[in-house]
Each structure stands twice: as structure tokens, then as C-alpha cells.
Amino acid sequence: MTVLSPSRTGARVERQPLARYTTLGVGGESEVWFVADHAQLAEAMEQPYRILGGGSNLVVADEGVPERVIRLTGPLAQADLTPDPVLSTPEQIVTGWVGGGVPLPGLIRKLQKLGLSNLEGTVGIPAQVGGAVWMNAGTRYGEMFDGLHTLEIVTPQGTRQVTPDDLAWGYRDSGIPRNHIVTRVRLRLRPSTPEEVLAKMDFADHARKGQPKMKTPGCAFKNPGGGKGAGQLIDEAGLKGTRVGAAMIAPEHANFIVNLGGATAADVHALLALICDRVGVPLDLEYELWPETLPG
Ligand SMILES: Cc1cc2nc3c(=O)[nH]c(=O)nc-3n(C[C@H](O)[C@H](O)[C@H](O)COP(=O)(O)OP(=O)(O)OC[C@H]3O[C@@H](n4cnc5c(N)ncnc54)[C@H](O)[C@@H]3O)c2cc1C
């Protein structure tokens, strides 16, 4: 890690391996801007940038990326769950601001303890709030847009606040353009009890039983339609357990690639290419590659 001089507005800037910030644990060195307020964010956005959340949907190249990589920290990674006295009613709690850099799993646990419902269907998604909102992450038991009241979005042109009604959101899609940064949201929650919320979380969590527990960026491919899931197709091609270097197609679930320890992005790229070659059906990637194309 190389510490670069602090920026004009005081953002911490370091060259760091992005492997540290991705759930797959691969990704080369890049210039990381840790921004704690809107002035620091505006400065970071003066040059080409990418916004990194929990890194749970990314395969970052071994060379890293040439753009600035922005991480939300400080107040932009804190949650004020106090009910807003003006916006809340007996039937609906609207919270204070929840930073885009807040880890989603911890937030879901806090909401459960407070007996606040609407987001428990997203249990087990290892994202940050901003990344989860940007993708409208979810499961069959619920998604992020079930619990959003207001979103703050920052671009190099300025800051605006919108409601879900202002966005063309849908399945795993917020309608927010790439690199428009979700800095903070207000949550819209239903008063319930900790027991009721926990019961729903347990139900949603149970559906993850077959997923591998190792380092992974989640599902590799979208289900192509036509009856068979991507995992089933990869399994039928006899690829479960196939390894390239230290990357492996998980024996538990063929649509997951896991890092056995020390895997490189090149190992993962090679496995992805192998799967596309051996499965007789065109498959679309579920996770993002940084940069965006497979080499070769
Ligand atoms: C074990 C495992 C299980 C998973 N299960 C699910 C699941 O059940 N359902 C599901 O939907 N997904 C699942 N995922 C995938 C992943 O968690 C989601 O896609 C999640 O939304 C990614 O959020 P992130 O914060 O990690 O974003 P990152 O992976 O860091 O980034 C993904 C994209 O979001 C953008 N982004 C990140 N932060 C912001 C921000 N603040 N503002 C704007 N854009 C931003 C990035 O630029 C990038 O384009 C799973 C992943 C893993 C590893």
C-alpha cells in the first residue's frame, strides 16, 4: 500500500490492492479515494472514477483499474435510524439518513432488533447499502426498493434527492445510471416485532443453505431462460469442481466460482471462458468485470 498525499479537501488517497475490498479476494492495485463528505466526493469525481461498494458483485483485474476508485466512509458509512418526526406515522417509520457505505448485513441485523420490517428479505446479501440500492439487490422474499423512501444521488453535475417513484426501477435494477453515486437513503419501514422480523429472516436465509461459504462474488451467470438454470447447465456439462489455478467451480453449486486461496482474476477469467465454451447455451455474466471485458 502506498499512501498518497491527502487531497485538497482532505480525502484519504492510497494505492491499494482492490482484492482487500472484494468478496472474491482478487483485484490489483488502484488509486482508492476514501471520501467522508460531499466536498471530498466532488473532488474525487473531478477525474474518471468508479464507485466501489461491498465488492460483492465484482471481478477486478489483476492489473487493477486506471480510474480513481471511490469508497464511502465516515458519515457516508453511518446509519441514523431515528424515526423522522415529520415523515413518520404510526403505520410507517421513515428513518434519518443511512449512508451508501453502510454494510447491509449489519443494517439488517439492527432493523431486526428494532422490530422494523420491509428489508429482511435481503438478509445474507454481503453488499453495502449504496451498491445494493443501485442493483436493487434482493431475493424472492424481498428487495431493496421495498424499503426506500428517499435516495440522494450525486454526479459530477450535482446532488439531487429522488423517491422510488422518480426512477424506472425493476428486477435487480434501480434505473440509476452507472457512476451516479447513491450517497445516502432514507428507509421506509413498517413497525413490527423483533420476533416476527427474525422469523422472516430465518426463512429467507434458509434458501441459501446450498451456497458455498468460500470467497466468491456470488452467482456467475444469469439464468438463460428456457427452463434450466445456469447452475444446472454448468453441472450437466460436468464442470463442478473444475479448477484453474486457485479458482474453482464450487462443488456445492455450479453457478458459483470460489477462491481457494491465492486465486487471480486471470484464473477466474479462464474458468468463465471455459464455462461459456462448454455449456451449449449463450450465458450472460451476472457479476461485473472491472475493466468490463474478458481478455482474449
Ligand atoms: C455470497 C453472495 C451472495 C449474494 N446473494 C445475492 C442475492 O441473494 N441477491 C442479489 O441481488 N445479489 C446477491 N449477491 C450479489 C451482490 O451482493 C449484489 O449484486 C450487491 O448489490 C452488490 O453490492 P455491493 O455494494 O457489493 O456492490 P459492488 O460489488 O461493490 O459494486 C457493484 C456495482 O454497484 C455499483 N455501486 C456500488 N456502490 C454504489 C453506490 N454507492 N452508488 C452507486 N453505485 C454503486 C458499483 O460501481 C458496481 O457497478 C450475492 C453476492 C455474494 C458474494
The ligand as an SDF file (V2000), in Angstrom:
LIG
                    3D

 53 58  0  0  0  0  0  0  0  0999 V2000
  -22.3340  -14.8590   -1.2740 C   0  0  0  0  0  0  0  0  0  0  0  0
  -23.0940  -13.8640   -2.1350 C   0  0  0  0  0  0  0  0  0  0  0  0
  -24.4880  -13.9210   -2.1660 C   0  0  0  0  0  0  0  0  0  0  0  0
  -25.2080  -12.9960   -2.9320 C   0  0  0  0  0  0  0  0  0  0  0  0
  -26.5630  -13.0780   -2.9300 N   0  0  0  0  0  0  0  0  0  0  0  0
  -27.2780  -12.1580   -3.6260 C   0  0  0  0  0  0  0  0  0  0  0  0
  -28.7050  -12.1940   -3.5940 C   0  0  0  0  0  0  0  0  0  0  0  0
  -29.3300  -13.0360   -2.9540 O   0  0  0  0  0  0  0  0  0  0  0  0
  -29.3750  -11.2410   -4.3020 N   0  0  0  0  0  0  0  0  0  0  0  0
  -28.7330  -10.2730   -5.0170 C   0  0  0  0  0  0  0  0  0  0  0  0
  -29.4040   -9.4180   -5.6070 O   0  0  0  0  0  0  0  0  0  0  0  0
  -27.3750  -10.2340   -5.0680 N   0  0  0  0  0  0  0  0  0  0  0  0
  -26.6400  -11.1400   -4.4000 C   0  0  0  0  0  0  0  0  0  0  0  0
  -25.2710  -11.1000   -4.4390 N   0  0  0  0  0  0  0  0  0  0  0  0
  -24.5990  -10.1430   -5.3250 C   0  0  0  0  0  0  0  0  0  0  0  0
  -24.2590   -8.7830   -4.6660 C   0  0  0  0  0  0  0  0  0  0  0  0
  -24.2540   -8.8670   -3.2620 O   0  0  0  0  0  0  0  0  0  0  0  0
  -25.2490   -7.7110   -5.1080 C   0  0  0  0  0  0  0  0  0  0  0  0
  -25.1900   -7.5550   -6.5090 O   0  0  0  0  0  0  0  0  0  0  0  0
  -24.9910   -6.3310   -4.4630 C   0  0  0  0  0  0  0  0  0  0  0  0
  -25.9880   -5.4350   -4.8830 O   0  0  0  0  0  0  0  0  0  0  0  0
  -23.6310   -5.7220   -4.7750 C   0  0  0  0  0  0  0  0  0  0  0  0
  -23.4640   -4.6130   -3.9090 O   0  0  0  0  0  0  0  0  0  0  0  0
  -22.0130   -4.0950   -3.4850 P   0  0  0  0  0  0  0  0  0  0  0  0
  -22.1960   -2.9790   -2.5130 O   0  0  0  0  0  0  0  0  0  0  0  0
  -21.1770   -5.2210   -3.0290 O   0  0  0  0  0  0  0  0  0  0  0  0
  -21.5250   -3.5090   -4.8630 O   0  0  0  0  0  0  0  0  0  0  0  0
  -20.1300   -3.7420   -5.6140 P   0  0  0  0  0  0  0  0  0  0  0  0
  -19.9590   -5.2040   -5.9000 O   0  0  0  0  0  0  0  0  0  0  0  0
  -19.0490   -3.0370   -4.9050 O   0  0  0  0  0  0  0  0  0  0  0  0
  -20.4390   -2.9840   -6.9760 O   0  0  0  0  0  0  0  0  0  0  0  0
  -21.4180   -3.4860   -7.8630 C   0  0  0  0  0  0  0  0  0  0  0  0
  -21.9080   -2.3160   -8.7210 C   0  0  0  0  0  0  0  0  0  0  0  0
  -22.5800   -1.3710   -7.8760 O   0  0  0  0  0  0  0  0  0  0  0  0
  -22.0060   -0.0840   -8.0570 C   0  0  0  0  0  0  0  0  0  0  0  0
  -22.0670    0.6280   -6.7720 N   0  0  0  0  0  0  0  0  0  0  0  0
  -21.5190    0.2440   -5.5940 C   0  0  0  0  0  0  0  0  0  0  0  0
  -21.7810    1.1690   -4.6530 N   0  0  0  0  0  0  0  0  0  0  0  0
  -22.5220    2.1380   -5.2470 C   0  0  0  0  0  0  0  0  0  0  0  0
  -23.1030    3.3710   -4.8030 C   0  0  0  0  0  0  0  0  0  0  0  0
  -22.9650    3.8030   -3.5430 N   0  0  0  0  0  0  0  0  0  0  0  0
  -23.7900    4.1220   -5.7030 N   0  0  0  0  0  0  0  0  0  0  0  0
  -23.9430    3.7090   -6.9890 C   0  0  0  0  0  0  0  0  0  0  0  0
  -23.4080    2.5680   -7.4720 N   0  0  0  0  0  0  0  0  0  0  0  0
  -22.7060    1.7840   -6.5970 C   0  0  0  0  0  0  0  0  0  0  0  0
  -20.5700   -0.3650   -8.4810 C   0  0  0  0  0  0  0  0  0  0  0  0
  -19.9870    0.7470   -9.1470 O   0  0  0  0  0  0  0  0  0  0  0  0
  -20.7580   -1.5420   -9.3890 C   0  0  0  0  0  0  0  0  0  0  0  0
  -21.1750   -1.1090  -10.6610 O   0  0  0  0  0  0  0  0  0  0  0  0
  -24.5210  -12.0130   -3.6780 C   0  0  0  0  0  0  0  0  0  0  0  0
  -23.1220  -11.9450   -3.6320 C   0  0  0  0  0  0  0  0  0  0  0  0
  -22.4160  -12.8580   -2.8720 C   0  0  0  0  0  0  0  0  0  0  0  0
  -20.9180  -12.7580   -2.8280 C   0  0  0  0  0  0  0  0  0  0  0  0
  1  2  1  0
  2  3  1  0
  2 52  2  0
  3  4  2  0
  4  5  1  0
  4 50  1  0
  5  6  2  0
  6  7  1  0
  6 13  1  0
  7  8  2  0
  7  9  1  0
  9 10  1  0
 10 11  2  0
 10 12  1  0
 12 13  2  0
 13 14  1  0
 14 15  1  0
 14 50  1  0
 15 16  1  0
 16 17  1  0
 16 18  1  0
 18 19  1  0
 18 20  1  0
 20 21  1  0
 20 22  1  0
 22 23  1  0
 23 24  1  0
 24 25  2  0
 24 26  1  0
 24 27  1  0
 27 28  1  0
 28 29  2  0
 28 30  1  0
 28 31  1  0
 31 32  1  0
 32 33  1  0
 33 34  1  0
 33 48  1  0
 34 35  1  0
 35 36  1  0
 35 46  1  0
 36 37  1  0
 36 45  1  0
 37 38  2  0
 38 39  1  0
 39 40  1  0
 39 45  2  0
 40 41  1  0
 40 42  2  0
 42 43  1  0
 43 44  2  0
 44 45  1  0
 46 47  1  0
 46 48  1  0
 48 49  1  0
 50 51  2  0
 51 52  1  0
 52 53  1  0
M  END
$$$$
